[in-house]
Amino acid sequence: MSDNTPNVFIVDDDLAVRESLSDLMDSVGLNAETYASAQEFLTRYTPTLWGCLVLDIRMFGMSGLELQDELIRRGALLPTIFITGHGDVPMAVQAMRRGAMDFIQKPFREQELLDSINLALENGSKIRASELERQTVWQQVESLTPREREVMDKIIAGKSNKVIAADLGLSQRTVEVHRANMMEKLQVHSLADLVRVITHAGLDGTEHQVYSNG
């Protein structure tokens, strides 16, 4: 299946469970991929995958919790739903603290699982859109000239064109030109837009006071 399609990735070492869940996904029109082990899923995993992960917490070899840890280490953005037995609830709570979206106890109602999956797919879509926006901003920032990047950083720091000109030894008109070019490349129309997209992209780790030009 295409990495551009949201999928339900089912990881369980029980063949009957995999087949049952795959049939359930098919019955409601959801794409599903099944894996017999965490290691098998990791051979398929790429950062471009999106959808959600339905994961058995106890498996031979790498456990569900260990797979969760590995995906966190890789910066995966897949919302995760754990399938657990009654005695696995403490582990499921631990998984939730590490960012899992939900855990479903066996035996579970099909609708309960489907509701959780649909919510996970909705959240996954929002996460994907946010990540694509962040990557776009990074690419746009990389297109700036060194001087445009300097001007951008000082604008975000709350400095006026006049102060920036003095700091960089430029005329105020030259700063205004660099500022206009920078805003056009980043496709923003106001200082508030600029701060929002740069902060969202993780390019600015502090809050700055905004001043009007002077």
C-alpha positions as CSV (number, residue, x, y, z in Angstrom):
1,M,0.0,0.0,0.0
2,S,1.1,3.6,-0.6
3,D,2.7,5.5,2.2
4,N,0.3,8.3,1.2
5,T,-2.7,6.2,2.4
6,P,-3.7,6.1,6.0
7,N,-3.4,2.5,7.2
8,V,-4.2,0.6,10.3
9,F,-1.0,-1.3,11.2
10,I,-1.8,-4.4,13.2
11,V,1.1,-6.0,15.1
12,D,0.2,-9.2,17.0
13,D,1.9,-12.6,17.2
14,D,-1.5,-14.4,17.1
15,L,-2.5,-15.3,13.6
16,A,-6.2,-15.6,14.4
17,V,-6.2,-12.1,16.0
18,R,-4.4,-10.7,13.0
19,E,-6.8,-12.2,10.5
20,S,-9.9,-11.2,12.6
21,L,-8.7,-7.6,12.9
22,S,-7.8,-7.4,9.3
23,D,-11.3,-8.7,8.3
24,L,-12.9,-6.2,10.7
25,M,-10.9,-3.3,9.1
26,D,-11.9,-4.5,5.6
27,S,-15.6,-4.7,6.7
28,V,-15.6,-0.9,7.4
29,G,-13.5,0.1,4.5
30,L,-10.2,0.7,6.3
31,N,-6.8,-0.3,4.9
32,A,-5.0,-2.7,7.1
33,E,-1.5,-4.2,7.2
34,T,-0.7,-7.0,9.6
35,Y,2.6,-8.1,11.1
36,A,3.5,-11.1,13.2
37,S,6.1,-9.4,15.3
38,A,7.5,-6.1,16.3
39,Q,10.7,-6.8,14.3
40,E,8.7,-7.5,11.2
41,F,6.9,-4.2,11.5
42,L,10.2,-2.3,12.0
43,T,11.5,-3.7,8.7
44,R,8.5,-2.0,7.0
45,Y,8.6,1.2,9.1
46,T,9.6,4.5,7.5
47,P,8.9,8.0,8.8
48,T,6.5,8.6,5.9
49,L,4.0,6.0,7.2
50,W,0.8,7.4,8.6
51,G,-2.4,6.1,10.1
52,C,-2.4,4.3,13.4
53,L,-0.8,1.3,15.1
54,V,-2.8,-1.4,16.8
55,L,-0.3,-3.3,19.0
56,D,-0.4,-6.3,21.2
57,I,1.3,-5.4,24.5
58,R,2.7,-9.0,25.0
59,M,4.5,-10.7,22.1
60,F,7.3,-13.2,21.6
61,G,10.6,-11.4,21.0
62,M,10.3,-7.6,21.2
63,S,7.3,-6.7,23.3
64,G,4.8,-4.0,22.4
65,L,6.3,-1.7,25.0
66,E,9.8,-2.2,23.5
67,L,8.4,-1.5,20.1
68,Q,6.8,1.7,21.4
69,D,10.1,2.8,22.9
70,E,11.9,2.1,19.6
71,L,9.3,4.1,17.6
72,I,9.7,7.0,20.1
73,R,13.4,6.9,19.6
74,R,12.9,7.1,15.9
75,G,10.5,10.1,16.2
76,A,7.5,8.1,14.9
77,L,4.2,10.0,14.7
78,L,1.9,7.0,14.6
79,P,-0.9,7.1,17.2
80,T,-0.8,3.8,19.1
81,I,-3.6,1.7,20.5
82,F,-2.5,-1.2,22.7
83,I,-4.5,-4.5,23.0
84,T,-4.1,-5.9,26.5
85,G,-5.1,-8.8,28.7
86,H,-6.6,-8.2,32.1
87,G,-3.2,-8.6,33.8
88,D,-1.5,-6.1,31.4
89,V,-3.4,-3.0,32.7
90,P,-0.4,-1.7,34.7
91,M,1.8,-2.0,31.6
92,A,-0.9,-0.3,29.5
93,V,-0.9,2.6,31.9
94,Q,2.8,2.8,31.5
95,A,2.3,2.8,27.7
96,M,-0.2,5.7,28.0
97,R,2.3,7.7,30.0
98,R,4.7,7.2,27.1
99,G,2.2,8.6,24.7
100,A,0.0,5.8,23.6
101,M,-3.5,7.0,22.7
102,D,-5.6,4.2,24.1
103,F,-5.6,0.6,25.4
104,I,-8.3,-1.9,24.7
105,Q,-8.8,-4.9,27.1
106,K,-9.5,-8.4,25.8
107,P,-12.1,-9.5,25.1
108,F,-13.2,-6.2,23.4
109,R,-16.2,-5.1,21.5
110,E,-15.5,-4.5,17.8
111,Q,-17.2,-1.1,18.0
112,E,-15.1,0.0,20.9
113,L,-11.9,-0.8,18.9
114,L,-13.3,0.8,15.8
115,D,-14.2,4.0,17.7
116,S,-10.7,4.2,19.1
117,I,-9.1,3.5,15.7
118,N,-11.2,6.2,14.0
119,L,-10.2,8.7,16.6
120,A,-6.5,7.7,16.2
121,L,-6.7,8.1,12.4
122,E,-8.3,11.5,12.9
123,N,-5.5,12.6,15.3
124,G,-2.9,11.0,13.0
125,S,-4.2,13.1,10.1
126,K,-3.8,16.3,12.1
127,I,-0.3,15.2,13.2
128,R,0.7,14.5,9.6
129,A,-0.7,17.9,8.4
130,S,1.2,19.7,11.2
131,E,4.4,17.9,10.4
132,L,4.1,18.6,6.6
133,E,3.6,22.3,7.5
134,R,6.7,22.2,9.7
135,Q,8.8,20.7,6.9
136,T,7.5,23.3,4.5
137,V,8.6,26.1,6.8
138,W,12.1,24.5,7.2
139,Q,12.4,24.4,3.4
140,Q,11.3,28.0,3.1
141,V,13.8,29.1,5.8
142,E,16.6,27.2,4.1
143,S,15.8,29.3,0.9
144,L,16.6,32.5,2.8
145,T,19.9,34.2,2.2
146,P,22.2,34.6,5.2
147,R,21.3,38.3,5.5
148,E,17.6,37.5,5.3
149,R,17.9,35.0,8.0
150,E,19.8,37.5,10.2
151,V,17.0,40.0,9.6
152,M,14.4,37.4,10.4
153,D,16.0,36.4,13.7
154,K,16.2,40.0,14.8
155,I,12.6,40.7,13.8
156,I,11.5,37.7,15.9
157,A,13.6,39.0,18.8
158,G,11.4,42.1,18.7
159,K,13.7,44.6,17.1
160,S,12.5,47.4,14.8
161,N,13.9,47.9,11.3
162,K,15.8,51.0,12.6
163,V,17.5,49.0,15.4
164,I,18.3,46.1,13.0
165,A,19.8,48.5,10.5
166,A,22.1,49.8,13.3
167,D,23.0,46.3,14.5
168,L,23.9,45.0,11.0
169,G,25.5,48.3,9.7
170,L,22.9,48.6,6.9
171,S,20.5,51.3,5.8
172,Q,17.0,51.1,7.1
173,R,15.8,50.8,3.4
174,T,18.1,47.8,2.9
175,V,16.6,46.1,6.0
176,E,13.1,46.8,4.7
177,V,14.0,45.1,1.4
178,H,15.5,42.1,3.1
179,R,12.4,41.9,5.4
180,A,10.0,42.0,2.4
181,N,11.9,39.3,0.6
182,M,12.0,37.1,3.7
183,M,8.3,37.5,4.3
184,E,7.5,36.7,0.7
185,K,9.7,33.5,0.8
186,L,8.0,32.4,4.0
187,Q,4.5,33.2,2.6
188,V,3.6,35.3,5.6
189,H,1.9,38.7,5.7
190,S,2.3,39.9,9.2
191,L,4.7,39.7,12.1
192,A,2.2,37.5,14.0
193,D,2.1,35.1,11.1
194,L,5.9,35.0,11.0
195,V,6.2,34.2,14.7
196,R,3.5,31.5,14.5
197,V,5.1,29.6,11.6
198,I,8.7,29.9,13.0
199,T,7.6,28.8,16.5
200,H,5.6,25.9,15.0
201,A,8.6,24.8,13.0
202,G,10.7,24.7,16.2
203,L,13.1,27.3,14.9
204,D,12.5,29.6,17.9
205,G,12.5,28.3,21.4
206,T,11.7,31.5,23.2
207,E,8.8,33.9,23.4
208,H,9.6,37.4,22.2
209,Q,7.9,40.7,22.7
210,V,6.7,42.2,19.4
211,Y,7.4,45.9,18.7
212,S,6.1,48.0,15.8
213,N,8.7,49.3,13.3
214,G,10.4,52.6,14.2
